[in-house]
Amino acid sequence: MQSIAINECPPLAEPTAKIAELSFLERYPELAFYLQKDPALGRKMEAHYRRVEQFCRYHLAPHVLDIDLKLRDDPHYVPHELLKKACDYRLFSMMFPASVGGAGEHVISAFMTYEMIASHCVGVANLLGVSGLALACVLASFDPRAISKVARLIVDNEKKGIPTFLSTCVTEPGAGSDAEDADEFTHAQLRTTAKRVPGGYRLNGNKVFISNGALAALHVVVAYDADGAHRPEDLLLFLVARGSEGLSVPRNEKKMGQKVCPASEVVFEDVFVPDEMVCRTGDKGSYFAYTGIANVLGLTRAGVGAFATGVTENAYRTALQFVRSNDFLGQPMEQQQWVRIELANLARRAQVARATYVSALLAVCAKGLANPITRVPDWGVANWALTQPGIANVRDSLLDSSIAEKLFKRIAATQTTSERDTVTAYGDVAKVSCSELAMENCQRAISLMGKGGFRHENGAEKLLRDVKLLQIYEGTNQVNMLDFVKRRLPRQFSNADTLV
Ligand SMILES: Cc1cc2nc3c(=O)[nH]c(=O)nc-3n(C[C@H](O)[C@H](O)[C@H](O)COP(=O)(O)OP(=O)(O)OC[C@H]3O[C@@H](n4cnc5c(N)ncnc54)[C@H](O)[C@@H]3O)c2cc1C
């Protein structure tokens, strides 16, 4: 695999620099209201925002089109240098609390990170963010042992400069949208099974279109108990390490967009998974099948909203950059009123998208899966002590204990059905609305640019290839809307359940 040098950065074009100068609260003014009660958190978020801006400006933006060209020729190309930089900026561990060695950033900051990275390359945002989907599945199991295992792997590797990816293995040749829907899940044609054997399980099955399948150090795999009857309580969640015997990744798809994030086939042939790598999803898998999956989707669909907002902004910036250096009928484009109105609408859609995903994100933080993470106390200097070898072992033994498991399950039980439905419905709306706005902006930008929009070096054609995926993964937009009907409308129309 090749890598590219990323340290010599050509000077940035002026418009990119100008747009990046928006301050944190200029970009997210609605957060000022929440942060006035916690100014220290506001300062921390702003500092992180500035760091991510720097990462994008110096290490990502100058290389985006070059990376895309390399991937046209070689779908296995990996931008190693960029990923090493992401380690330096602690983008892999940002969501883990400092007490387990993570960067300890707020969930809101993590979403802003993905939005900003997506505003340069949504493929890179997906490459880095897809581990968040796997992590959300593990979090939704409320199994502290599994959560701390994943945290340790990512944090320890990041310290050594090793980028660490997770993949989420749900989709199979015969199961897609149905496997991304909490209610349809049990009807999905999932064929991957796990057979109980002494000391663990043996996994067999084929997963397809698995983002980062080829790069993942750990696969989070959904499978049914082979001795069960395909009921919710038969659903199991596994952590499968790269290199496990019988695990293979035969190919990466040659896909249309977001090429930098490989989508792979992942095959399990009698893969042994020891008991300590099985997520303890509760007394019955049905907790995970219904509550867990809905919670994951509430979080990750808001995340797709953040990606889409970045793309919406990117389309605006790409068009702006173009009109600043091109004429139309002998006059500079930027001086023409119709062009300015078009640009204003591109910027407006970015603002609408941002407001939509931020509202879903705040719901996830208040009542959804992110809520327990936002409540992890920041113990200041004690964080340092908790990461020292001797004490860290005690910390990890505590997290592995059944007391911690009971505590985590108790936290999970505090969420009501109405809260979960609301959060997930907000996630559905964020995913669908933001991806539609992103699609609209990409099409409008390319139309405004005319033939210039077809040139790879102008960036718009890549945007159009990348954006479509936002309407497909995490359940197609149509399926998201069906979920929204189920979760939202029954509260307003007594016969709404007959709509689905
Ligand atoms: C590049 C890429 C990366 C991906 N990464 C991952 C990953 O990391 N992990 C993972 O597990 N999966 C991943 N996926 C799979 C993705 O989540 C599925 O593609 C998605 O959920 C849609 O499923 P499907 O493709 O099988 O489409 P289908 O479900 O077959 O849908 C086909 C059509 O039928 C419609 N439809 C489906 N069900 C209904 C219904 N009940 N009512 C009305 N209309 C319906 C859909 O809207 C769509 O128009 C990825 C996919 C892609 C393309």
The ligand as an ORCA input file, in Angstrom:
! r2SCAN-3c Opt
* xyz 0 1
  C     -20.743      2.350      0.676
  C     -21.605      1.659      1.694
  C     -21.118      1.480      2.979
  C     -21.870      0.758      3.922
  N     -21.354      0.521      5.175
  C     -21.992     -0.360      5.991
  C     -21.392     -0.785      7.224
  O     -20.329     -0.316      7.623
  N     -22.012     -1.737      7.958
  C     -23.203     -2.279      7.570
  O     -23.695     -3.160      8.264
  N     -23.816     -1.871      6.425
  C     -23.235     -0.941      5.629
  N     -23.828     -0.555      4.449
  C     -25.128     -1.091      4.095
  C     -26.226     -0.053      4.205
  O     -26.541      0.193      5.544
  C     -27.415     -0.574      3.382
  O     -27.032     -0.466      2.028
  C     -28.661      0.219      3.635
  O     -29.163     -0.050      4.907
  C     -29.732     -0.098      2.588
  O     -29.926     -1.467      2.468
  P     -29.900     -2.177      1.027
  O     -28.740     -1.627      0.287
  O     -29.952     -3.645      1.229
  O     -31.192     -1.683      0.304
  P     -32.634     -2.334      0.416
  O     -33.035     -2.469      1.825
  O     -32.665     -3.568     -0.412
  O     -33.505     -1.221     -0.270
  C     -33.734     -1.164     -1.690
  C     -34.885     -0.198     -1.913
  O     -36.063     -0.672     -1.242
  C     -36.574      0.319     -0.361
  N     -37.106     -0.343      0.833
  C     -36.459     -1.226      1.637
  N     -37.269     -1.626      2.635
  C     -38.442     -0.974      2.469
  C     -39.682     -0.966      3.178
  N     -39.862     -1.687      4.284
  N     -40.673     -0.179      2.703
  C     -40.506      0.583      1.597
  N     -39.355      0.611      0.883
  C     -38.342     -0.154      1.315
  C     -35.375      1.198     -0.035
  O     -35.773      2.502      0.343
  C     -34.615      1.198     -1.353
  O     -35.166      2.151     -2.207
  C     -23.130      0.234      3.542
  C     -23.640      0.475      2.257
  C     -22.904      1.177      1.344
  C     -23.486      1.407     -0.039
*
